[in-house]
Amino acid sequence: MTLTPGAGLHIVISLPAHLDCITIDRYLGGSRVDDGPHDRDSLDKRFAQLSVWAFKSDALMARAAFFYWIFEMTSTLMERRVGEVVESTSTSFVAQCYQLEGAPALGGLVRTDSPDIYGVVGSVTTEPLDSARPVLARGEDAGSEEDVIRDNPQLARLLTSRFEVFIAGHVEDGVTHQYLPPRPPRVHSFVYACDSDETAQFTSQLDLLRLLLNSGASHSDEIVGACIRQAAPSHGQPAEFLALACRALAVELSADVARLNSILRRVAP
């Protein structure tokens, strides 16, 4: 259906017979309902098909635009859904990817839904679904890696990719906080990759760097560097963001110059 602002819109809808024309008219925001008798006796016992002509109804156009926006938002979220939580703790969680090659990049910002918990990807693992069936080399006679995948289509069902996420903040009562949430995300919560706007908004504050530095991961410096590199392009002035991040690191690591220099080389080599 194509919507043209300011133009009439013809819609055919099916409604329960117990709804009278006044109720329908109120639902449409006062649009004129005609085409046929409106007395209840003329309606079908179960359903009645009404032809509704809305003459340049701004209210109807607004409703249609709103539902189209909801559809677009839902579609976009579905495209950004990368996995599902399978393990969860107060400081981190593990998500299983829906696609074997669908894991987000190291340092990428992701979030769960209900509740909104943000985190930074700290590691990605591809492994057999059944630990009793280890992966075996299959490409001895193959001409390329693509040939291995093509000749063994069952691999997509035997392998899985998981990624570990270190929690960097959460949303509570509409306010974003960059500290650990009261509870970890639920198992089976969906995990979404954050787009540029969401990444820029969340990383406008850099308290998350302290969480990442103290995450306990053996490669936490790599995670911090990757996070800053991944977030920088989402900002309007990437150079300014990098300078701000480097200053924040200097404050956090003022007593450990060697570690500070190591991370700075990863951020701005």
Residue frames relative to the residue before (quaternion, step in Angstrom):
aa qw qx qy qz dx dy dz
M 1.0000 0.0000 0.0000 0.0000 0.00 0.00 0.00
T 0.2146 -0.7778 0.5808 0.1082 3.56 -0.87 0.99
L 0.1999 -0.7830 0.5822 0.0892 3.55 -0.86 1.02
T 0.0839 -0.7904 0.6065 0.0183 3.54 -0.80 1.05
P 0.4160 -0.7270 0.4773 0.2657 3.61 -0.46 1.16
G 0.8179 0.2487 -0.1964 0.4802 3.53 -0.97 0.93
A 0.6576 0.4955 -0.3185 0.4696 3.61 1.22 -0.12
G 0.5915 -0.5646 0.4350 0.3770 3.54 -1.25 0.46
L 0.1755 -0.7843 0.5905 0.0739 3.58 -1.14 0.62
H 0.1617 -0.7912 0.5857 0.0693 3.57 -0.76 1.06
I 0.0041 0.8056 -0.5886 0.0674 3.58 -0.68 1.12
V 0.1631 -0.7471 0.6338 0.1167 3.56 -1.05 0.75
I 0.0074 0.8135 -0.5791 0.0531 3.58 -0.65 1.08
S 0.3033 -0.7144 0.5978 0.2005 3.57 -1.27 0.46
L 0.0329 -0.8171 0.5740 -0.0423 3.55 -0.76 1.07
P 0.5869 -0.5542 0.4433 0.3897 3.59 -1.17 0.48
A 0.5665 -0.6489 0.3923 0.3226 3.55 -0.97 0.85
H 0.6251 0.5704 -0.3598 0.3930 3.60 1.10 -0.54
L 0.5864 0.5490 -0.3903 0.4498 3.62 1.23 -0.13
D 0.2491 -0.7747 0.5588 0.1598 3.57 -0.75 0.98
C 0.7016 -0.4890 0.3112 0.4145 3.57 -1.26 0.27
I 0.6030 0.5574 -0.3761 0.4291 3.62 1.08 -0.56
T 0.6373 0.5159 -0.3234 0.4724 3.59 0.97 -0.85
I 0.6539 0.5083 -0.3088 0.4676 3.58 0.93 -0.90
D 0.6546 0.5225 -0.3170 0.4450 3.56 0.93 -0.91
R 0.6473 0.5034 -0.3171 0.4765 3.60 1.00 -0.79
Y 0.6399 0.5326 -0.3344 0.4416 3.60 0.96 -0.82
L 0.7128 0.4376 -0.2554 0.4851 3.57 1.01 -0.78
G 0.5350 -0.6644 0.3959 0.3400 3.57 1.21 0.20
G 0.7401 -0.4263 0.2330 0.4651 3.57 1.04 0.72
S 0.3956 0.7080 -0.4976 0.3076 3.62 1.21 0.19
R 0.5306 -0.6527 0.4383 0.3168 3.56 -1.08 0.75
V 0.1374 -0.7768 0.6120 0.0553 3.55 -0.89 0.99
D 0.1527 0.7963 -0.5722 0.1235 3.56 -0.63 1.08
D 0.5689 0.6191 -0.4451 0.3083 3.53 -1.19 -0.70
G 0.8429 0.0190 -0.0705 0.5331 3.52 0.16 1.32
P 0.6411 -0.5235 0.3864 0.4070 3.59 -1.22 0.31
H 0.3010 -0.7862 0.5242 0.1286 3.52 -1.08 0.80
D 0.4635 0.6744 -0.4757 0.3227 3.57 1.16 0.05
R 0.6288 -0.5925 0.3579 0.3542 3.55 -1.11 0.78
D 0.6243 0.5712 -0.3488 0.4029 3.59 1.03 -0.71
S 0.6659 0.5194 -0.3077 0.4383 3.56 1.15 -0.56
L 0.5637 0.6064 -0.3873 0.4056 3.57 1.25 -0.25
D 0.5683 -0.5832 0.4620 0.3514 3.53 -1.16 0.60
K 0.6273 -0.5695 0.3654 0.3856 3.60 -1.09 0.61
R 0.7941 0.2695 -0.1539 0.5226 3.60 0.94 -0.72
F 0.8131 -0.0316 0.0615 0.5780 3.57 0.76 -0.99
A 0.1427 -0.7633 0.6244 0.0843 3.53 -1.17 0.63
Q 0.2685 -0.7537 0.5772 0.1635 3.55 -0.92 0.88
L 0.1199 -0.8047 0.5814 0.0108 3.50 -0.68 1.18
S 0.2556 -0.7222 0.6159 0.1839 3.54 -1.10 0.70
V 0.1128 -0.8259 0.5524 0.0009 3.54 -0.46 1.25
W 0.1010 -0.7837 0.6118 0.0360 3.54 -0.80 1.00
A 0.0975 -0.8008 0.5905 0.0221 3.57 -0.49 1.19
F 0.2322 -0.7973 0.5457 0.1119 3.58 -0.45 1.22
K 0.8253 -0.2497 0.1379 0.4874 3.58 -0.42 1.33
S 0.2182 0.8126 -0.5099 0.1792 3.53 0.92 0.91
D 0.3158 -0.7586 0.5409 0.1796 3.59 -0.40 1.21
A 0.6283 0.5422 -0.3448 0.4387 3.58 1.00 -0.74
L 0.6684 0.4873 -0.3028 0.4733 3.59 0.94 -0.86
M 0.6348 0.5242 -0.3304 0.4616 3.57 0.99 -0.79
A 0.6408 0.5201 -0.3265 0.4608 3.58 1.00 -0.81
R 0.6475 0.5098 -0.3234 0.4651 3.59 0.97 -0.83
A 0.6582 0.5085 -0.3116 0.4594 3.56 0.93 -0.90
A 0.6504 0.5125 -0.3157 0.4634 3.59 0.97 -0.84
F 0.6387 0.5305 -0.3290 0.4499 3.59 1.02 -0.80
F 0.6925 0.4648 -0.2916 0.4684 3.59 0.85 -0.94
Y 0.6123 0.5283 -0.3535 0.4701 3.60 1.11 -0.61
W 0.6301 0.5266 -0.3275 0.4673 3.60 1.05 -0.77
I 0.6329 0.5209 -0.3281 0.4694 3.59 1.00 -0.81
F 0.6463 0.5188 -0.3168 0.4613 3.57 0.99 -0.86
E 0.6611 0.5073 -0.3079 0.4592 3.58 0.93 -0.89
M 0.6486 0.5169 -0.3197 0.4581 3.59 0.95 -0.87
T 0.6627 0.5030 -0.3059 0.4627 3.58 0.92 -0.90
S 0.6514 0.5173 -0.3142 0.4575 3.56 0.96 -0.87
T 0.6544 0.5130 -0.3110 0.4604 3.59 0.97 -0.86
L 0.6472 0.5143 -0.3208 0.4622 3.59 0.97 -0.82
M 0.6312 0.5336 -0.3366 0.4512 3.57 0.99 -0.80
E 0.6553 0.5115 -0.3120 0.4599 3.57 1.01 -0.80
R 0.7193 0.4409 -0.2447 0.4779 3.60 1.09 -0.70
R 0.5000 0.6432 -0.4405 0.3771 3.60 1.24 -0.06
V 0.1121 -0.8437 0.5249 0.0114 3.57 -0.55 1.19
G 0.8287 -0.0774 0.0699 0.5498 3.59 1.13 -0.35
E 0.3861 -0.7007 0.5637 0.2052 3.51 -1.38 -0.20
V 0.5051 -0.6707 0.4548 0.2970 3.57 -0.91 0.93
V 0.0700 -0.8046 0.5894 0.0162 3.57 -0.87 1.01
E 0.7568 0.1148 -0.1136 0.6334 3.59 1.30 -0.23
S 0.0117 -0.8245 0.5641 -0.0437 3.57 -0.98 0.79
T 0.0201 0.7602 -0.6491 0.0175 3.55 -1.05 0.88
S 0.7066 -0.4670 0.3202 0.4243 3.56 -1.29 0.05
T 0.7671 0.3637 -0.1840 0.4954 3.59 1.13 -0.57
S 0.8112 0.0573 -0.0096 0.5818 3.60 1.16 -0.40
F 0.0967 -0.7715 0.6193 0.1091 3.54 -1.32 0.10
V 0.3190 -0.7174 0.5898 0.1890 3.53 -1.31 0.44
A 0.1141 -0.7936 0.5966 0.0349 3.55 -0.94 0.95
Q 0.3124 -0.7216 0.5864 0.1946 3.54 -1.12 0.72
C 0.4218 -0.7184 0.5013 0.2339 3.56 -0.88 0.98
Y 0.4626 -0.6503 0.5233 0.2989 3.55 -1.21 0.54
Q 0.7549 0.2544 -0.1504 0.5855 3.57 1.17 -0.62
L 0.5862 -0.6164 0.3942 0.3479 3.56 -0.97 0.86
E 0.7733 0.2831 -0.1508 0.5470 3.58 1.00 -0.82
G 0.5001 0.7116 -0.3781 0.3171 3.57 1.22 0.39
A 0.3951 0.7315 -0.4822 0.2762 3.61 1.18 0.25
P 0.4738 -0.6497 0.5033 0.3163 3.62 -1.05 0.66
A 0.6264 -0.5755 0.3860 0.3571 3.55 -1.26 0.46
L 0.6236 -0.5094 0.4377 0.4000 3.54 -1.28 0.43
G 0.8001 0.2479 -0.2027 0.5073 3.58 -0.82 1.00
G 0.5013 0.6666 -0.4237 0.3532 3.59 1.25 -0.09
L 0.4145 -0.6999 0.5284 0.2432 3.57 -1.15 0.66
V 0.0085 0.7801 -0.6242 0.0410 3.56 -0.88 1.02
R 0.1212 -0.7819 0.6027 0.1030 3.55 -1.29 0.16
T 0.3692 -0.6695 0.5919 0.2553 3.49 -1.32 0.43
D 0.3595 -0.7149 0.5583 0.2191 3.53 -1.31 0.22
S 0.8492 0.1082 -0.0964 0.5078 3.59 -1.09 0.76
P 0.3780 -0.5096 -0.6404 0.4327 1.65 0.77 2.35
D 0.5824 -0.5633 0.4502 0.3752 3.55 -1.32 0.24
I 0.0932 0.7748 -0.6137 0.1196 3.55 -0.48 1.26
Y 0.2380 -0.7873 0.5591 0.1044 3.55 -0.75 1.10
G 0.0569 0.7958 -0.6016 0.0389 3.52 -1.16 0.62
V 0.3850 -0.6974 0.5627 0.2208 3.52 -1.36 0.32
V 0.4716 -0.6853 0.4813 0.2764 3.55 -0.86 1.01
G 0.1569 -0.8324 0.5293 0.0479 3.56 -0.67 1.13
S 0.7932 -0.0567 0.0325 0.6054 3.58 1.17 -0.43
V 0.1793 -0.7522 0.6261 0.1002 3.54 -1.28 0.55
T 0.0548 -0.8038 0.5923 -0.0126 3.56 -0.90 0.97
T 0.1051 -0.7468 0.6524 0.0747 3.56 -1.06 0.85
E 0.1021 0.8101 -0.5539 0.1629 3.54 -0.65 1.15
P 0.6078 -0.5463 0.4025 0.4125 3.62 -1.20 0.25
L 0.5419 -0.6093 0.4683 0.3404 3.55 -1.11 0.68
D 0.7485 0.2718 -0.1510 0.5857 3.55 1.06 -0.79
S 0.3635 -0.7663 0.4876 0.2074 3.56 -0.42 1.21
A 0.6178 0.5491 -0.3472 0.4430 3.59 1.20 -0.37
R 0.7098 0.3685 -0.2418 0.5495 3.58 1.28 -0.15
P 0.1462 -0.8302 0.5319 0.0802 3.62 0.22 1.21
V 0.5803 -0.5808 0.4503 0.3509 3.53 -1.28 0.50
L 0.1539 -0.7835 0.5988 0.0630 3.55 -0.98 0.93
A 0.5428 -0.6028 0.4717 0.3457 3.57 -1.14 0.64
R 0.0768 -0.8293 0.5536 -0.0046 3.59 -0.85 0.97
G 0.6591 0.5780 -0.2924 0.3822 3.60 1.21 -0.09
E 0.2373 0.8110 -0.5142 0.1468 3.60 1.11 0.43
D 0.7913 0.2761 -0.1376 0.5279 3.57 0.93 -0.88
A 0.4946 0.6695 -0.4268 0.3533 3.61 1.26 0.10
G 0.4690 -0.6903 0.4802 0.2700 3.54 -1.12 0.68
S 0.7975 0.0279 0.0081 0.6026 3.58 1.16 -0.52
E 0.6551 -0.4948 0.3841 0.4224 3.57 -1.28 0.20
E 0.6028 0.5607 -0.3545 0.4434 3.59 1.09 -0.69
D 0.6268 0.5378 -0.3396 0.4501 3.58 1.07 -0.73
V 0.6123 0.5487 -0.3503 0.4487 3.58 1.04 -0.74
I 0.6778 0.4799 -0.2931 0.4737 3.59 0.87 -0.93
R 0.6726 0.5038 -0.3065 0.4470 3.59 0.91 -0.88
D 0.7162 0.4460 -0.2577 0.4710 3.59 0.96 -0.82
N 0.7589 0.2748 -0.1706 0.5652 3.60 1.25 -0.25
P 0.0420 -0.8512 0.5228 0.0185 3.62 0.57 1.10
Q 0.5772 0.6081 -0.3786 0.3920 3.59 1.18 -0.40
L 0.4968 0.6795 -0.4310 0.3250 3.61 1.20 -0.33
A 0.6211 0.5606 -0.3475 0.4234 3.60 1.03 -0.73
R 0.7045 0.4335 -0.2620 0.4971 3.60 1.19 -0.51
L 0.6821 0.4828 -0.2832 0.4706 3.57 1.24 -0.34
L 0.7348 0.3654 -0.2011 0.5349 3.56 1.25 -0.47
T 0.0778 -0.7763 0.6223 0.0633 3.54 -1.26 0.38
S 0.2720 -0.7357 0.5952 0.1748 3.54 -1.24 0.50
R 0.0531 -0.7755 0.6291 0.0046 3.55 -1.01 0.91
F 0.1039 -0.7854 0.6052 0.0781 3.53 -1.18 0.53
E 0.3389 -0.7282 0.5655 0.1874 3.53 -1.09 0.83
V 0.1444 -0.7930 0.5909 0.0329 3.53 -0.95 0.96
F 0.2393 -0.7485 0.6025 0.1396 3.56 -0.93 0.95
I 0.4433 -0.7264 0.4630 0.2477 3.55 -0.64 1.17
A 0.1305 -0.8194 0.5580 0.0141 3.54 -0.87 1.07
G 0.8025 -0.1525 0.1037 0.5675 3.60 1.20 -0.09
H 0.1583 -0.7792 0.5992 0.0934 3.54 -1.31 0.03
V 0.3945 -0.6798 0.5627 0.2563 3.54 -1.35 0.21
E 0.0406 0.7872 -0.6118 0.0667 3.55 -0.86 1.03
D 0.8319 -0.0364 -0.0408 0.5522 3.57 -0.69 1.17
G 0.7223 -0.4701 0.2409 0.4463 3.55 0.99 0.86
V 0.6449 0.4913 -0.3118 0.4955 3.58 1.30 0.00
T 0.3396 -0.7460 0.5419 0.1856 3.57 -0.92 0.96
H 0.0719 -0.7908 0.6079 0.0047 3.55 -0.83 1.04
Q 0.2466 -0.7638 0.5776 0.1488 3.56 -0.97 0.81
Y 0.5482 0.4948 -0.4888 0.4645 3.50 0.44 1.36
L 0.7114 -0.4871 0.2869 0.4175 3.57 -1.24 0.34
P 0.4709 -0.6829 0.4825 0.2812 3.59 -1.01 0.80
P 0.6553 -0.5130 0.3642 0.4181 3.61 -1.20 0.33
R 0.7922 0.0768 -0.0253 0.6048 3.57 1.07 -0.73
P 0.5153 -0.6330 0.4691 0.3373 3.58 -1.12 0.58
P 0.6390 -0.5082 0.3801 0.4347 3.61 -1.19 0.18
R 0.5382 -0.6259 0.4568 0.3315 3.55 -1.13 0.62
V 0.5373 -0.5704 0.5035 0.3639 3.54 -1.20 0.53
H 0.7851 0.2395 -0.2683 0.5042 3.56 -1.03 1.02
S 0.3918 0.6732 -0.5176 0.3541 3.59 1.20 0.31
F 0.4594 -0.6692 0.5065 0.2908 3.57 -1.06 0.74
V 0.2234 -0.7595 0.5987 0.1213 3.55 -1.13 0.71
Y 0.1239 -0.8055 0.5791 0.0219 3.56 -0.83 1.06
A 0.4137 -0.6540 0.5690 0.2782 3.54 -1.14 0.67
C 0.4052 -0.7179 0.5125 0.2404 3.59 -0.83 0.97
D 0.3821 -0.7087 0.5391 0.2473 3.57 -0.99 0.80
S 0.7550 -0.4060 0.2563 0.4465 3.59 -1.31 0.07
D 0.6673 0.5078 -0.3155 0.4441 3.59 0.90 -0.88
E 0.6795 0.4840 -0.2934 0.4668 3.57 0.91 -0.91
T 0.6352 0.5246 -0.3243 0.4649 3.57 1.07 -0.77
A 0.6609 0.5042 -0.3100 0.4613 3.58 0.92 -0.88
Q 0.6599 0.5106 -0.3132 0.4535 3.57 0.97 -0.83
F 0.6978 0.4698 -0.2905 0.4560 3.59 0.85 -0.93
T 0.7436 0.4006 -0.2265 0.4851 3.62 0.93 -0.84
S 0.3766 0.6929 -0.5194 0.3290 3.59 1.17 0.41
Q 0.6882 0.2832 -0.2315 0.6266 3.55 1.36 -0.29
L 0.2407 -0.8101 0.5255 0.0979 3.56 -1.04 0.72
D 0.2663 0.7634 -0.5369 0.2408 3.56 1.11 0.66
L 0.5481 0.6312 -0.3931 0.3830 3.60 1.18 -0.45
L 0.5558 0.6219 -0.4028 0.3770 3.60 1.13 -0.51
R 0.6316 0.5248 -0.3414 0.4573 3.58 1.02 -0.72
L 0.6322 0.5245 -0.3369 0.4602 3.58 0.98 -0.79
L 0.6831 0.4839 -0.2900 0.4638 3.57 0.91 -0.89
L 0.6451 0.5245 -0.3247 0.4510 3.58 0.96 -0.81
N 0.7609 0.3418 -0.1757 0.5228 3.57 1.08 -0.75
S 0.3332 0.7870 -0.4700 0.2209 3.58 1.22 0.35
G 0.4538 -0.6924 0.4515 0.3329 3.59 1.15 -0.49
A 0.4722 0.6614 -0.4534 0.3662 3.59 1.24 -0.02
S 0.5353 -0.6492 0.4360 0.3191 3.56 -1.00 0.80
H 0.7566 0.2980 -0.1715 0.5562 3.58 1.20 -0.49
S 0.1408 0.8424 -0.5095 0.1050 3.59 1.07 0.73
D 0.6039 0.5529 -0.3694 0.4394 3.62 1.07 -0.62
E 0.6409 0.5162 -0.3198 0.4696 3.57 1.02 -0.77
I 0.6382 0.5259 -0.3270 0.4574 3.58 1.01 -0.80
V 0.6507 0.5116 -0.3171 0.4628 3.58 0.92 -0.91
G 0.6763 0.4949 -0.3018 0.4547 3.58 0.83 -0.93
A 0.6693 0.4935 -0.3032 0.4654 3.57 0.93 -0.87
C 0.6205 0.5487 -0.3412 0.4444 3.60 1.02 -0.77
I 0.6764 0.4837 -0.2964 0.4697 3.58 0.88 -0.92
R 0.6544 0.5072 -0.3150 0.4641 3.60 0.95 -0.83
Q 0.6707 0.4987 -0.3027 0.4581 3.59 0.96 -0.84
A 0.7069 0.4793 -0.2686 0.4454 3.59 0.99 -0.82
A 0.5666 0.6580 -0.3813 0.3172 3.60 1.01 -0.75
P 0.6980 0.4794 -0.3191 0.4255 3.69 0.73 -0.86
S 0.6133 0.5649 -0.3602 0.4184 3.62 1.15 -0.42
H 0.6392 0.5177 -0.3255 0.4663 3.60 1.22 -0.29
G 0.5947 -0.6023 0.4023 0.3488 3.55 -1.10 0.69
Q 0.7641 0.1793 -0.0977 0.6120 3.56 1.14 -0.71
P 0.2182 -0.8250 0.5056 0.1269 3.62 0.18 1.24
A 0.6400 0.5350 -0.3377 0.4360 3.61 0.98 -0.79
E 0.6468 0.5080 -0.3198 0.4703 3.58 1.01 -0.78
F 0.6379 0.5176 -0.3309 0.4644 3.57 1.01 -0.79
L 0.6495 0.5141 -0.3226 0.4580 3.61 0.92 -0.85
A 0.6463 0.5111 -0.3223 0.4661 3.58 0.98 -0.81
L 0.6460 0.5128 -0.3154 0.4693 3.59 0.99 -0.83
A 0.6597 0.5058 -0.3081 0.4627 3.57 0.96 -0.86
C 0.6514 0.5125 -0.3204 0.4586 3.58 0.97 -0.78
R 0.6353 0.5092 -0.3309 0.4771 3.58 1.04 -0.70
A 0.6423 0.5167 -0.3267 0.4623 3.58 0.98 -0.79
L 0.6426 0.5088 -0.3207 0.4747 3.58 1.02 -0.76
A 0.6260 0.5477 -0.3384 0.4400 3.58 1.01 -0.80
V 0.6468 0.5024 -0.3207 0.4758 3.58 1.05 -0.72
E 0.6911 0.4908 -0.2836 0.4484 3.58 0.87 -0.97
L 0.7980 0.2797 -0.1202 0.5201 3.59 0.99 -0.81
S 0.2026 0.8187 -0.5149 0.1537 3.57 1.09 0.65
A 0.7130 0.4304 -0.2562 0.4908 3.59 1.15 -0.55
D 0.7325 0.3272 -0.2105 0.5587 3.59 1.27 0.01
V 0.1260 -0.8510 0.5076 0.0480 3.55 0.43 1.27
A 0.6271 0.5500 -0.3453 0.4300 3.58 0.98 -0.78
R 0.6727 0.4763 -0.2964 0.4825 3.59 0.94 -0.87
L 0.6153 0.5490 -0.3401 0.4520 3.57 1.03 -0.81
N 0.6821 0.4818 -0.2961 0.4635 3.60 0.80 -0.95
S 0.6196 0.5539 -0.3414 0.4390 3.58 1.05 -0.73
I 0.6847 0.4608 -0.2822 0.4891 3.58 0.94 -0.86
L 0.6352 0.5374 -0.3417 0.4370 3.60 0.92 -0.80
R 0.6312 0.5255 -0.3387 0.4591 3.59 1.03 -0.69
R 0.6575 0.4978 -0.3081 0.4742 3.57 1.13 -0.58
V 0.6720 0.4929 -0.2846 0.4738 3.56 1.16 -0.66
A 0.8068 0.0218 0.0365 0.5893 3.57 0.85 -0.96
P 0.0868 -0.8438 0.5278 0.0435 3.58 0.40 1.20
